[in-house]
Amino acid sequence: MMKPILMLFRLVVGVLFIFSGLIKANDPLGLSYKMDEFFEVLHLPFLVPLSLAFSLVMNAFEIIAGFAVLLGYRMRIFSLLLLLLIVFFTFLTGFALFSGLIRECGCFGDCIKLTAEQSFWKDVILLVMIVVIFICRNHIQPLFSKPVTITIMVLAVLFPVALQWYTLSHLPIVDCLPYKVGNNIEEKMKAPPGSTPDVYETVLIYEKDGKQQEFTADNYPWQDSTWQYVDRKDKLLRKGNAEPAIKDFILTDFDGNNQNDAVLKETRPVYLLLVRDVDQAGRGWEGKVKALLKQQQEGKIVVFGITSSNQAAVDRFKADRGVDMPFLQMDGTAIKTAGRSTPCLLLLDKAVIRGKWHYNDIP
């Protein structure tokens, strides 16, 4: 009776880990951004520079461990590592659920979004299965001969390495973001007809005499200097049934004037060069963008740089790279969502995304 159950648990755990790893390996930067969110909430900012490395390793390990469980390869080692990993995942998803500070855990990347509650119970179920696998690890025999098993495991190591190298050097093979080619930005900024949005309340945490207390924006002790501000969080009051896919596409000039219409209502093709942080921009694309700027001078197209950097940094960037184009500002998180490279080029046709390129692939 135990053997069929053990086989079922191995099948479920192995397939889920491979599937999860593949989805996130398609977009390793997406997982690194989610890790940044966890690190900031957990007050571990020193780990933020390591988030991409953690993402690459975790994605590869999920795929490798999934194959190891299915094949019965080195179960003493992999059952222990999987147990430690799922305990860690369960802690994170439990923290996200019960703290309310993180709405989505990114377990399956941006392609399959799970709520914090769904992610937590998924991990609880997996934890039970992996505990059983760990207890029975000595009874699990390899499915194939040693040479066949080793060959498959080598491929299981090389594939996620190659996949993630490709997606970082280009763009995700499958684009699950709201800014994928074919989407209309204006339409994606609208909530579905008849839907109601989530309703949140801002909770302000202040401390006095060593004790912390929560206040709302209406009753916080702003006139009482004996209270010291500690933190703030958003508390969900009423869950909506839908929200716009794009919530933060807000373009402004450096004086704060909204420029959305100048971009989305333009009748000519509009190229947006997304450069979230100009100090971190890659190189090798400048000549191609200069060719676009020449077309802009001829009145054929419109080109904008989009950044979250300030005016002084942008001026230095333009002089250094030799690209004289107007820049607009947008929230850095929105830029990261729109394009997974710095820079990333978008082509718009009356608010519809017609092209999207990593800076290595700008045509």
N, C-alpha and C positions, 0 to 999 in steps of 0.2 A: 504493500500500500504506500509506503514511504517513497519508494523509488520513482513511481510516476509523478508524485507531487514534487519531488526534487527536480525531476526533468522539466516539469512545467515551470517551476520557479526559475531555473537556469535559463530557459527559453525566454521568459518574460523579461528577466533582468538583462540578459545579454542583448536582446533585440532593442529594448528601450534605451540602454546606454549607447549602443551603436547609433541608433536613430538620433538621440539627443546630441551626441558628439558631432555627427555629420551636419546637422542643422546649424549648430553653433560654429563649426569649422568653416562653413560657408560664409560666415560673417564674424570673424574673431574680434574685430574692433567693437562690434555691437556688445559682445559679452564683456569686453574690457570697460566699456562705458557703464554697464550695469554694475560691475565690480567697483568702479569709482563711486557710484551712488552708495553702495553698501559701506565702503571705507569712510566716506564722509559722515554718514549717519552714525557709524560706530566709533567716530572720532579717531580714525587711523589714517590721517592724511599722508603719512610718510610712506604708505603702501601704494598710493596712487601711481607713482612713476613705474611701478612693477606690474600694473594691472594687465597690460598687454601680454607680458611674459607669462603671467599666471593663466590668462585666457588660452594662450597657445598650448601650454602644457596640459591644462585641464581638458580641453577638447580632444587632444590626442590621447590622453589617458582613458577617457570615457570609451573611445572607440577600441583601443587596445584591450582594455579590461572586459568590454562586452564580448569581443572575440574569444578572450581567454576563458570566460565563463561558458560560452557555447561549446568550445572545443575541449574543456576540461584540462586546460594547460596550467601547470604550476598553481593548483588551487590553494595550496597553503599560503602562498604569497598574495595572490590576487584576491582571494576571499577576505583576507585581513585588510588589504588596501581598500577594497570596495566597502567593507564595513565602516572603516574610518571615514571614507568619503561620504557615505550616505548619512552617517551621524552628523557630519559637518553640514551637509545640505539640509538636513531636517532642522538643525539649529537655526540656519539662516532663514529658511522659509517660515519656521515658527516665529522667529523674531519679526519678520516682515508682516506676518498675519496679526500677531498680538500687539505689536507696537503701533501698527497703522502708519508707519513712517515710509514704507515702500509699497507701492500698489501692485507692481508686477515683479516677479523674481527672475525672469529671463531664462527659465529652465529649458525652453525650446526656442530660444531666440525670438526674433520678431515675426517668424513665420507662423508659429502657433502660440498665441498669447494665453497664458493661464493667469487667473487671479491668484492672489496670495493664498487664499483658502484652498483652491484647487491644487496649487503647488505643494502646500504643506501636507495634505492628505495623500497625495501621490507619493511623497517621500516617506510618509509613515508606512504605507503599504509596501513600498520597496524595502524599507528597513526590516520589516518582518520577514520578507522573502530572503534578504541577504543574511539575516541572522541564521535562518535555517540552513542556507548554503554554507555558511561559516562553520556551523556545528557539524555538518555532514561532509566537510571538505575532504577528509581522509578516505571517504568512500566513493569519491568521484573519480572515474577513470577517463583517460583521454579517448576521444571518439575515433581518432585516426592514428596511423603509425607516426613515429617520432619525426621522420623527414617531412611528411605531409603537414603535420602540425607546425613545425618550425617554419616551413615555407609560408603558410598562411599567416603566422604571427609576424614574420618579417614584412609581409605585404601590409598587414594591419598597422605596422609602425610607419612604413614609408608613405602610405596613402594620405593620412592626415597631415603629415609634414609637407608633402607636395601640394595638397589642396590649400592649406593655409598660406603657403608661400605664394601660390597663384592669386588667391583672393586679396592678399595684401598688396601685391604688385599690380593688380588690375582693379576689379570690383567684384562683389559677390556674384557668383554664377547665377543664383536665383535671388532676385531683388524682392524682398518682402516688405520694403519700406513704403510709406505712403507717397514718396516722391519717385516712384518707379516710372519708367518710360510708358507713356500712354495715359497717365493720370492727368486730370484737369485740377490744377491747384485750387481754383476758386470753388469748384464743386466739392473737393475734399475738405474745404474749410467750413462747409455747411453740415449741420447735424442732420441725420436722417429725418424725414417728415414724421411728425407726431412723437418724436423722441423727447425725453426729459433728461437734462444733464445731472451729473452728480452735484450734490450740495455739500460744501465743506464749510467748516467754521475754523477760523484761526485761533489757536490756543497759545497763549503767551505764558511762559513759565518764569516766575520771579522767586527770589529767595530773600528771606529775612530771618535773622537770628538762627541761621543754620537750617531752616525749614523751607522747603519749596512748596509753592502753591500755583495752581493753574488759574488763569484769568482769560476772559474773552477780550476782544478788541473794544468792547463797550465799557468794561469795568476795570481794566488794568490800572494799577496805581501810578499813573504817570506824574502826579503831583507830589507823591510821597517818596522822597529821596532815600528813605531807609530800606526800600525794596530795591534789590539789584536784579537786573535782567539776566536770565540764564539761557533761555532757548525759546524757540517757537516751533509749532508743528501744526499740520492741517488735520483736523478731525472730521471724518465722514459722518455727516448727519443723515443724509438720505441718498441712497444709491439710485442713480439714474439708469435708464435702460439703453443708452447709447450716447456717443459723443463724436465730434468731428474727427476724422482721421488726421487732419492737419490743424493744429490748434495755435501754433506760434509762428506762422509765416507773417512777420511784421517787418517791413523794410523801412528804414528811416535814413535821412541824410545825417550829417554830423551835427546838425542843429536840432535834431529830434523831429523833423517834419516827416510825416508818413509819405512814402513813395511807392506804395503797393500799386496804385493805378498806373504810374509811369512805367511799371514793368509788366503788369498783367493785362493792361488795356492796349499796349503797343501793338500796332498792326504789322510791323516788320519783325523778322526773327530776332529774338533776344537771347544773347548768350550771358549766362551768369557764371562767373569764375568764383567758386566758393573757396575762400581762404580763411578758415576760422581764426587761426592765429598766424599772422604774417611772419612771425619769427620762427615758425616751425614748418614753413612751406618747403616742399621738395623742389628739385631743380630738373631742368631738361625740357620744360614745356614753353619757355619764354618765346622762342622763335615762332612757334605755332600761334601763340596768342597775339604776337605782333602782326602776323598775317591777318588775323581777325580784325585787329584794330585798323588795319589799312582798309578793309572792307567797310568798317564803320565810318571812316573818313569819306568814303565814296557814297555814303548814305544808304548802303544796302542792308545793313544790320545794325543792331544796338548791342553794346557790350558794357556790362557792369561788373565790378568786383564786389563781392559780398563778404563781409568780415565782422568779427566781434572785437577786433583790435581798435585802438584809438587813432585819432587823426595823425598824430606825430609818428606813430609806428607805421601807418600806411604810407605816409610821405617818404619815409626812409626806404620802405619796401619797393615803392614805385621807382625811386631813383636807383636802387641797387639792381633791380631786375630789368630796368629799362622799359617798363610797361606803363604808359601814360593813359590811364582810363579812370572814369569816375567810380568811386567806391560808395557803397551804401552799407549800413550796419544792420545786423540781425543777431538775435540771441545765439550764443555759441552752441547751445544744445540743439536748437533748430537746425543749425548748419551741419552739425554732426549727424543729425537724422537725415538730412537731405542728401549728403554725399559722404562716402566712406573713404575719401582721400583728401589730402591737403596739398595742392588745390584739387578741386573736382569741378568739371565743366558741365553745366546744364544748358540745353537748348530748349527755349520755350517758343511756342507758336500760339499766341493769344491764350496764354495761361496753361496750355497743354504741353507736357514734357515730351519732346520729340527725340531727345538724345541725352545721353549721360555718359561721361567718360572719366576714368582715372587720369591723372596728369601724365601717366606713361602712355596713354592711348589716345590723346587728343588728336583728331584727324587733321 
